[in-house]
């Protein structure tokens, strides 16, 4: 019986969260914002069964992402045999699911590390306090920003969404998004999410104003009871310390109740990897490319 894939619908986010909340290992890829926001870019679709939400990518190549649900309660040999035949290709598969598949009778699981898709995990307390020598440079840049500019931190609300949309347009002009596929695709996802902001259930955001100009913003989503995932973070590069400022101020103001921060992947980008490592991650959510044969 083949799975019935359909477009990812904003109206079903509450249903989706019921599956995500019982998932043993939650990654940034499997969040509702990520799936819905990037659906047009990757041609993402989903199919629903009583146990799982299946995710299929159709562009630029067809492959499956890790299904969402309580993996520990699935008879994988039976379930995969019901919906697939031969060898299946999965991407962005969390380590916990790989281990389950490798231990499932009747499955041949060939897993290769996908380092560029590992999620970076941080202590929220560390990123707010920036204590010690390992955060000295970050704290120094934050202090320089605070002393140099007449700034104000504001939470993201429907009253200022239009300002963030305008700042994102300006940021894309500064960075010439139109000439860079990755930035252009991200801009599509950001604009899509911001344009439907009032309809999301688990999002939060914040921004920094300098005088009358918005100079940085962050968009985040509740990933679990203790973890906040940062999806988008943009700042005006002309302001020294702006990224250190929005990172620290957003978590200080909106991070109450959370102990961990997931800052997503580096996608094998050397500059992004260096930046993410510079914030001293306390761990990673490892992910794999997997070939499954029944």
C-alpha positions, -999 to 999 in steps of 0.1 A, spaced: 0 0 0 17 32 -12 18 62 10 -5 91 0 17 122 -1 1 157 -1 12 193 4 23 204 39 -7 223 53 -5 251 78 -39 240 91 -25 207 103 3 220 125 -15 210 157 -19 174 144 18 174 135 29 185 169 12 155 185 36 133 165 66 155 170 61 157 208 65 119 212 94 116 188 124 102 208 150 126 192 138 160 179 160 178 153 156 212 136 147 195 103 116 179 118 100 211 132 68 224 117 83 257 107 112 240 89 89 217 69 63 242 60 87 271 55 110 252 32 83 232 14 85 251 -18 123 251 -20 127 213 -14 93 202 -28 84 188 6 53 166 10 40 146 39 19 114 43 1 104 74 -3 70 90 -15 61 125 21 58 138 41 83 117 42 114 95 64 105 65 83 133 48 93 133 11 117 157 -6 111 160 -44 136 187 -54 164 188 -65 165 151 -59 138 127 -45 146 112 -11 128 107 22 136 125 55 133 108 88 96 101 96 82 119 127 65 100 155 73 75 183 99 54 165 101 30 195 65 18 190 69 10 152 74 -25 138 98 -13 112 102 -44 92 64 -47 88 58 -10 83 85 -4 57 75 -36 39 39 -23 37 48 9 20 81 3 2 100 -23 -18 137 -26 -26 162 0 -14 150 34 0 171 65 5 167 86 36 184 119 45 188 139 78 182 108 99 189 113 136 213 89 153 186 75 176 165 63 146 196 49 128 203 27 159 166 15 160 168 6 123 201 -12 127 186 -33 155 154 -41 136 152 -76 123 148 -79 85 163 -45 77 197 -38 61 207 -3 72 237 14 56 243 47 74 269 74 65 275 104 87 262 137 72 283 162 92 269 192 75 234 184 88 244 179 125 225 202 148 246 224 172 234 223 208 243 250 234 236 258 270 211 287 271 226 299 304 261 301 288 249 320 258 231 346 280 259 350 306 289 347 283 312 340 313 348 330 312 377 331 288 360 310 262 334 337 257 357 367 262 356 378 226 318 375 224 313 394 256 337 421 244 318 426 211 285 427 230 298 454 253 311 474 224 277 473 207 259 482 239 282 512 246 283 525 210 246 525 200 214 538 213 195 505 210 163 489 222 153 452 222 117 445 212 98 412 210 84 402 176 47 409 173 22 415 146 27 452 151 63 450 139 62 422 114 62 447 85 95 461 98 112 427 99 100 420 64 115 453 53 148 445 71 149 411 54 145 428 20 173 452 29 195 424 42 191 406 9 202 437 -10 233 440 12 241 403 6 229 401 -30 206 372 -23 194 370 -59 228 359 -71 232 332 -44 209 302 -45 212 293 -9 204 329 3 177 333 -22 160 301 -11 163 311 26 148 345 18 118 327 3 113 306 34 117 336 58 93 358 38 67 329 37 69 324 75 68 361 84 38 366 61 18 340 80 32 348 115 -1 351 133 -11 315 124 19 298 140 16 282 175 51 278 188 71 306 173 88 335 191 110 363 178 128 394 187 146 424 172 170 452 180 162 488 171 189 514 168 171 548 169 143 542 144 159 515 123 155 477 128 191 463 127 187 427 137 161 400 143 157 364 154 130 338 147 128 307 169 105 278 177 98 256 207 114 223 199 107 205 231 100 213 268 136 223 274 149 233 239 145 263 217 156 261 181 169 292 163 157 291 127 167 325 114 190 353 127 199 384 106 218 415 114 232 446 98 269 439 93 278 476 95 272 475 132 300 459 151 288 433 176 253 431 161 252 393 160 265 389 195 239 414 206 208 398 190 219 363 200 223 373 237 194 396 240 169 373 223 177 344 246 178 367 277 143 380 269 126 351 253 144 320 266 127 317 300 119 281 308 144 266 283 178 252 292 191 243 257 195 261 224 196 243 190 212 265 164 207 241 134 233 230 109 263 244 92 256 227 58 294 221 54 299 259 50 334 266 65 325 301 77 293 290 93 310 261 109 337 283 124 310 307 137 289 280 153 319 263 169 331 297 183 300 297 206 312 265 223 285 239 216 279 214 244 269 187 220 255 178 186 225 160 172 242 137 147 224 129 115 230 104 87 223 95 51 208 61 51 201 33 25 175 9 38 168 -24 22 141 -48 33 
